[in-house]
Amino acid sequence: MTIPELLRTSRTIAVVGLSHKKFRPSYGVAEYMQREGYRVIPVNPNEQEVLGEKSYARLEDIPEHIDIVNIFRRSEFVAPFVESAIRLGAKAVWMQEDVADDEAAQKARDAGLFVVMDRCILKEHSRHLR
């Protein structure tokens, strides 16, 4: 699989760490992806709703299939979200710019997930699909 292929075939993105604060990168990226037609589901125990979507405390609480788990958390907090993505049968794990965990990424790949690290999903979408 390639990044353009992943973005073309995915519809639902769970955004881990999505905040309602408009100045946060997570908000701008999620808003863009939502505008581009993706279903964006916030995962943040400190939020009730972001961008008109109910926020969930954990990935496991989301009652529908997730294509991409997009992670906006520091690298040292990535592993549990990757493990959840594997358990839930997500298609891919996407770690935003400056986020990387080689060990968690390898676990995800071994489980058949497509992995992107240290890249912005907005920039990649804009580059490949606009």
Buried (B, 14 or more C-beta within 10 A) or exposed (E): EEBEEBBEEBEBBBBBBBBBEEEBBBBEBBBBBBEBEBBBBBBBEEBEEBBEBEBBEEBEEBEEEBBBBBBBBEBEEBBEBBBBBBEBEBBBBBBBBEBBBEEBBEBBEEBEBBBBBEBBBBEBBEEBEE
